[in-house]
Amino acid sequence: MKISVIMLAAGASSRYGKPKLFELVANIPIFIHSLLAFLHLKNLKHIVLVHPKNSSTKQLTKYRTALQKFINQNKTLSTQKKRRLASIIFTAGGNKRFISVFNGLKTLKNLSAANDLVLIHDSARPLIHSQDISTLVKAATPKKERTNNSHKSKNSTANIGIVPGEPVVNTIKIITEKTVTKRTSVTTLKENLDRSSLRAVTTPQAFPFLPIYQSYEKLLTAYQQANTRKNHYPHFTIPTDDSEVYTRSGGHQVKIINIANENPKLTTQQDYLILKELFKKRRR
């Protein structure tokens, strides 16, 4: 089983105020920190970096230049890891996350076998630890179980997605919001949730290639139909992560596993300050 990685870097960084993935931590751009965490994988076959759809040639060149500069200046990185960085495939994303993911999957379509594993990761999570990626891959690798009276084997993890998640520590409420005027609204409590059954999900998320590709393909079809025939698809909602697409469009099962290390996402300037402090406390 080969492994491919889709590294999502197509966001607009609107809440950050400028392209956040080029911010430096320990003199290394955020997106490169995310890439480095995957290079240890033994069966790593391809890395696809999905860049902004409307990015100019100048911005795409900036990605390539930053990557090449890191490769040239880093004296401790192995030759194999440098080759893996140098062979990254760049592809344009879309105006929504799920479109960017599908563009990455389409890039891998002729490069991957049906049962190859694909890891989908947000570049804005640079603290993902290589140890946790290995844990995720191990959980997603099909286990062959032999029955007592047969030489046939079955995969106990066939078509199951594996997603990292952690217990929710805050109390979560479902609300309803009623507009009073154009500038004001009233929010009321609708439902209390039992947080013991809730998990905060992050990335990377792991799936067998063909099932996740078909799940996204089905979602894109529904999205296009919803845009052209709104009366027939009034309840179409935009998915916020890959496991939602896998279960909703593909009808597949997803398991959530705990990971050992913090894996926050860079969204705001305050997040950047927190990330820098966390990097000081931890080195891969």
BAMI-563801 format. One record per residue: residue in three letters; z, y, x of N, C-alpha, C in turn. Coordinates in steps of 0.001 Angstrom, whole numbers, plus 500000, padded with zeros to 6 digits. Each point is the difference from the previous one (the first is absolute). Layout:
# residues N
AlaZYXZYXZYX;...
This chain:
# residues 284
Met500000498802500834500000501198499166500000501249500870;Lys498997500836499787499907501254500736500674501125499216;Ile500364501044500709500699501128499385499202501279500214;Ser499866500786498941499415501333500099500991501019499453;Val499893501217500502500892501082499587499172501149499446;Ile500390500494498832499428501235499462501052501080500174;Met499684500988500829500918501087500300499559501233499212;Leu500788500365499011499625501102499114500385501347500617;Ala498974500829500201500215501334500582499119501018499290;Ala499784499781498705499038500809499249500653501053499108;Gly501325500124500081500693500967499152499720501433500419;Ala500232500918499071499714501421500255501159500720500675;Ser501170499361500093501202500632500578500349501307499299;Ser499737500071498694500202501251499262501465500416499963;Arg500913499044499885501419500341499960500551500332501381;Tyr499273499586501024500448500274501364499508501361500488;Gly498822500387499547499479501315500355498956500014501093;Lys499847498874500708498987499855501048499840498513500276;Pro498952499598500731499801498565500257501204499377500707;Lys500776499241499251501280499509500524499869498854500991;Leu498902499257499931499880498814500836499727500311501465;Phe499720501280500285499810500416501386501270500617500589;Glu501038500082499190501273500484500524500487499049501095;Leu500658500556501000500428499203501148501455499586499893;Val500259498766500336501349499490500191499989499278501334;Ala500850500440500925499986499459501366498608500152500618;Asn499352501139499694498674500350500534498881499075499551;Ile500221499276498921498984499094499456499773500354498533;Pro498747500136499558499735500309498583500561498935499060;Ile500416500443498836500588499111498990499112498793499726;Phe498698500221499811499128498882499612499899498951501098;Ile500140500418501253499947499032501104501280499174500050;His501139500612499695501246499228499905499833498860498994;Ser499374500305498860499800498970498975499079498898500505;Leu498943500374500689499062499016500542500667499075501014;Leu500825500571500856500615499224501080500849498846499477;Ala500593500178498848500903498976499463499291498700499657;Phe498663500046499831499239498821499580499304499280501156;Leu499985500597501160499182499472501086500497498691500580;His501250499636499717500554498763500546499546498759499251;Leu499409500184498822499654498853499159498988499086500696;Lys500336498743500095499178499041500751498605499843499419;Asn499896499930498690498710499747499352499342501258499453;Leu500360501152500549499416501261499534498500500033500297;Lys499221500245498949498544499952500120499377501389499910;His500389500774498996499416501329499804501065500991499546;Ile499829501256500407500782501108499466499016501017499446;Val500182500344498732499167501027499367500872501222499740;Leu499630501129500564500715501245499737499207500791498968;Val500620500247498849499338500698498898500350501488500090;His499016500823500325500228501432500201499600500783498748;Pro500372501283499903499687500788498803498513500029499672;Lys499689499913498726498608499966499536499220501236500430;Asn500620501145499846499302501257500289500276500515501401;Ser500535499137500858500303500460501359498706500318500729;Ser500018501105500689498825500414500747499834499108501219;Thr498841500099500611499758499257501244501039500382501037;Lys500417501258499950500995500491500945501325499262499844;Gln500425499781498743501280499316499778499919498527500376;Leu498878499343499684499843498603500383499981499878501519;Thr499344500963500642499993500033501467501417500155500541;Lys500825500751499253501391500196500414500757498677500016;Tyr499756499145499001500618498675499988499562499198501215;Arg498699499975500214499458499219501116500497500519501349;Thr500034501319500126500421500616501258501470499716500286;Ala500846500137498968501432499738500174500235498545500398;Leu499247499105499385500133498577500298499551499695501427;Gln498856500542500396499484499755501345500902500606501065;Lys500546501169499709500926500641500938501230499132500216;Phe500514499447498913501167499127500115499667498762500821;Ile498853499395499740499591498807500738499870500297501487;Asn499395501118500323499762500358501408501289500327500748;Gln500938500641499303501199500479500676501137498992500019;Asn499969499025499094501091499045499936499849498941501088;Lys500997499900500857499948499084501138500716498682499737;Thr500745499924498913500793498802499735499377499077498949;Leu499045500515499252499364499201498957499102498940500624;Ser500054498788499499499195498914500555498516500236499750;Thr499171499349500776498547500112499847499570499541498614;Gln500611498911499507499650499490498680500298501029498914;Lys501152500640500081500369500994498984499096501227500087;Lys499618500388501196499076501130500153498640499668499387;Arg499563498774500170498723499576499406500074500021498482;Arg501143499593499480500161500008498545499958501425499451;Leu500621500934500695499950501397499574498585500563500109;Ala499315499629501064498646500521500225498992499453498997;Ser500325498866499365499049499371499071500310500307498529;Ile500870500962499763500338500373498616498751500461499262;Ile499885499562498751498877500386499140500441501180499134;Phe499215501065499987500303501170499177499141499976498740;Thr500632500270498861499254500085498751500595501092499123;Ala499171500622499177500453501104499156500761499487498786;Gly501025500745499603500786499650498826499458500653498744;Gly500853500130498998499608500625498735500997501071499617;Asn499860500519498796500904501054499558501283499448499370;Lys500137498684499959501222499345499551500305498836500931;Arg501280499668500103500401498967500944499299498681499733;Phe499942499583498731499437498675499713498505499937500330;Ile499320501143499921498588500031500394499885499859501517;Ser500904500628500725500007499876501464500247498563500431;Val500936499329499322500274498600500324498758499146499755;Phe499351500216498868498813499206499690498881500250501009;Asn499868501236500465499003500293501033500311499224501276;Gly501279499903500326500391499203501161499693498529499797;Leu500264499498498804499710498596499701498501499718500039;Lys499204500940499497498541499819500046499505499943501443;Thr500630500764500873499630499967501418500270498627500603;Leu501032499336499511500374498686500528499292498837499313;Lys499272500283498914499457498934499165499151499003500777;Asn499124500471500852499128499107500757500607499563501329;Leu501253500370500217500672499681501258501169499044499808;Ser500311499693498736501207499215499705499681498763499167;Ala500745498940500265499926498798499172500890500196498787;Ala499786499198498975500725500154498733501508499934500175;Asn500466499118500884501441499792500161500592500756501177;Asp499212500829500656500552500842501060501046500931499408;Leu500932500404500823501071500880499544499640501453500290;Val500229500865499010499793501428500224501318500723499761;Leu500356500868500947501202500822499908499574501433499707;Ile500560500582498957499644501367499609501206500895500260;His499793501015500846501131500823500457499687501483499903;Asp501012500775499612499892501455500000500298500513501410;Ser499050500704500600500203500529501355501202500918500081;Ala500376500572498871501125500941499963501354499284500052;Arg499992498703500269501244499253500232499999499501501450;Pro500211500893500955499869499639501420501167499208500566;Leu501086499869499243501154499274500497499963498506499679;Ile498904499541499388499909498576499720500152499227501306;His500856499012499980500336499272501229499163498729500112;Ser499563499695501208499178498806500224500733498730499559;Gln501313499988500141500804498855499555499873499791498497;Asp500012501095499246499883499895498546498591499592499575;Ile498998500437500755498622499575499717499865498492500212;Ser500610499498501063499967498553500250500685499229498888;Thr501108500545499493500710499368498880499114499947498762;Leu499298501089499762499099500088498848498861498988500127;Val499399499932501178498886499078500229500455498550499857;Lys501163499696500520500529498634499890500192499616498540;Ala500532500949499211500231499721498575498690499831499242;Ala498931500672500487498707499960499310499111498854500477;Thr500408499323501056499205498895500533500215498751499160;Pro498920499410499460500146498805499142500722498866500719;Lys500940499384499302500750498870500554499454498709499398;Lys499633499086500848499460498727499528501139499020499726;Glu500059499530498761501051499060499596499363498663499625;Arg500481498938500605499466498666499699500879499302498962;Thr499347499408499032500753499233498999500371498641500582;Asn500944499352499391500482498718500524498946498911499986;Asn499141500001498982499047498903499833498545500414500180;Ser499779501138500641498633500469500150499832500705501330;His498792499909500540499688500708501241499402501367499727;Lys499857500307498725499469501316499656501072501052500214;Ser499564501182500336500951501092500198499705501113499022;Lys501018500747499687499811501142499119500646501233500630;Asn499488501152499674500539501238500527501017500569499020;Ser501253500088500432501041500493499111499939501516499860;Thr499269500674500879499887501462499918498578500444499684;Ala499161499085499495498613500349499717499921501158499018;Asn499244501024500377499722501161499155501232500839499655;Ile501092499807500711501196500804499756500006501187500951;Gly500213501190499457500130501190500825501433500143500480;Ile500164500542501209501334500204500567500198501485500276;Val501090500544499481500233501440500039501410500283500505;Pro500171500965500918501347500364500443500679500920498991;Gly501274499752499756500742500848499076501471499989500341;Glu500694501007499550501432500084500260500727500380498709;Pro501262499599499868500759500327498793500079501513499767;Val499969500393498758500115501411499635501471500385499982;Val500350501068500698501399500413500075500333501104499000;Asn498998500769499593500235501058499017499919499431498587;Thr500651500685499073499897499626498590498688500546499442;Ile499218499137499352498681500373499506500020500072498476;Lys499399501064499460499923500184498555498540500138499568;Ile499698499528498805498714500288499372500214501171499049;Ile499094500987500089500166501211499209498805500239499086;Thr500193500889499062498892500535499211499998501510500203;Glu498823500564500035499887501433500227499205500632498868;Lys500592500984499365499369500676498881499721501452500374;Thr498740500394499855499620501372500312500444500930498879;Val500735501042500382500468500988499038499048501179499964;Thr499735500547501176498994501056500141499136499636501187;Lys499069500881500353499114499736501134500789499929501308;Arg501149500651500042500758500067501246501286499186499990;Thr500391499514498855501262499261499931499823498659499307;Ser500878499082500352500004498690499363501432499486499961;Val500233499049499137501326499409499870499919498529500389;Thr500871499592500907500036498618500456501223499302499412;Thr499779498859499401501117499249499421499996498565500519;Leu501164499422500058500152498627500468499498499018498944;Lys499119499113500423499450499002499081500624498630500213;Glu500181499622501283500487498647500273500709499946501341;Asn501070499219500064500705499739501251499497498685500585;Leu499765499981501290499494498794500650501075499362500875;Asp499996498684500029500913499255500863499406499966501405;Arg500586500743500914499399500118501331500085498712500818;Ser500830499054499572500085498735500734498690499225499943;Ser499163500303499007498711499318499866498844500863500499;Leu500311501138500612498963500915500481499860499918501515;Arg498773500199500482499739500046501429499072501175500313;Ala500276500676501090499124501058500489498995499354500950;Val498734500019499621498964499275500735499298500915500995;Thr499684499455501178499321500766501046498723499269500427;Thr499524500286501181498856499303500586500363499628501441;Pro499271499046500601498755499385499554500227498934498934;Gln498950499786499205500014498949499000498916498988500364;Ala500314498731499826499134498923500497499416499179498857;Phe498692499722500102499295499249498957498884499158500628;Pro499654498868499366498779499287500403498802500872499632;Phe498982500006500854498943501001499873499248499962498671;Leu499446498850499637499143499966498809500742500385498719;Pro501206499472499748500700500406498774500309501498499928;Ile500386500614501117500294501435499949498710500802499856;Tyr498921499534500616498708500677499838499564499964498530;Gln500089498828499391499578499859498600500904500796499063;Ser501270500089500331500932500790499182499624501470500018;Tyr499677500511501185499601501403500112498629500242499361;Glu499115499043500133498674500124499391500132500108498476;Lys500868499184499429500237500041498562500629501325499582;Leu500934500492500803500641501281499702498996501142500020;Leu499122500012501012499003501066500098499060499998498805;Thr499645498803499530499150499908498812500708500603498793;Ala501270499665499824500773500540498875500146501512500112;Tyr500181500481501219500145501444500233498711500738499640;Gln498881499444500421498710500629499689499730499996498501;Gln500356498909499329499825499929498551500923500986499288;Ala501207500147500523500950500933499398499505501436500111;Asn499322500312501091499491501358500197498802500302499114;Thr499221498981499690498788500233499205500216499746498516;Arg501010499184499665500258499654498595501487500122499720;Lys500522501205500056501441500228499919500619499488498706;Asn499248500043498920500552499546498723500288498499499985;His499299499269500857500181498550500041501054499584501022;Tyr500362500902500921500985499693501034501029501132500077;Pro500707500249498896500901501153499979501253499818500853;His500328498764500347501264499755500683499821499604501470;Phe498841500289500570499797499664501408500914500863500861;Thr500770499372500880500875500734500913499616499698501439;Ile500178501007500850499661499853501411501086499191500700;Pro499661498922500688501007499206500716500521500762501214;Thr501242499774500349500596500711501120500176499137501246;Asp499781498696499869500024499164501198499127498766499776;Asp499834499233501059499067498871499978500526498827499179;Ser501305499792500013500549498885499233499799500212498501;Glu499991501252499556499729500282498590498576499597499640;Val499069500299500888498604499610499773499887498472499973;Tyr500692499346500908499912498542500143500527499276498767;Thr501080500514499444500583499350498821499308500447498716;Arg499639501276499926499438500565498773498546499604499794;Ser499189500173501025498574499715499884499667498560500348;Gly500717499458500962499683498647500450500802498920499302;Gly501158500384499427500838499009499344500705499075500967;His500166500438501240500616499152501025501489500285500134;Gln500661499130500727501438500121500220500282500766501289;Val501076500773499993500435500743501184501476499709500248;Lys500330499738501254501397499825500390500432501181500861;Ile501221500443499769500553501120500769501021499451500984;Ile499859500397501271500936499542501022500692501193500653;Asn501171499762500510500729501040500709499502500112501434;Ile499988501210500521499682500198501420501214500604500691;Ala500056499839501316501230500314500730500141501469500378;Asn498881500724500075500040501349500558499565501063498994;Glu500490501213500217499608501123499148498502500260500120;Asn499389500371498867498550500185499974499633501167499083;Pro500531501204500286499755501150499125498571500530500118;Lys499605500746498987498660500582499971500057501484500323;Leu499044500461500794499889501421500327499248500705498880;Thr500706500844499265499384500745498894500200501496500163;Thr501208500413500389500322501416500128500418500342501425;Gln500138501287500265500451500463501317501402499469500312;Gln500835499877498967501343499459500203499937498543500443;Asp499062499259499451499816498600500406499671499901501491;Tyr499222500964500478499600500000501417501221500139500907;Leu500909500856499630501227500186500788500832498720500001;Ile500042499345498850500762498747499900499342498908500840;Leu498665499917499932499277498989500782500252500151501491;Lys499974501229500470500219500235501435501389499523500426;Glu500988500221499150501344499547500325500084498475499990;Leu499340499388499034500010498536499937499286499379501190;Phe498930500653500467499293499492501176500879500058501242;Lys500838500999500078500894500107501161500976498833500034;Lys500400499529498834500981498919499913499365498625500182;Arg498697499945499810499352498699500061498686500055500765;Arg499823499024500886498742499861500729499484498595499761;Arg498699499879499741499433498668499760500084499171501264;
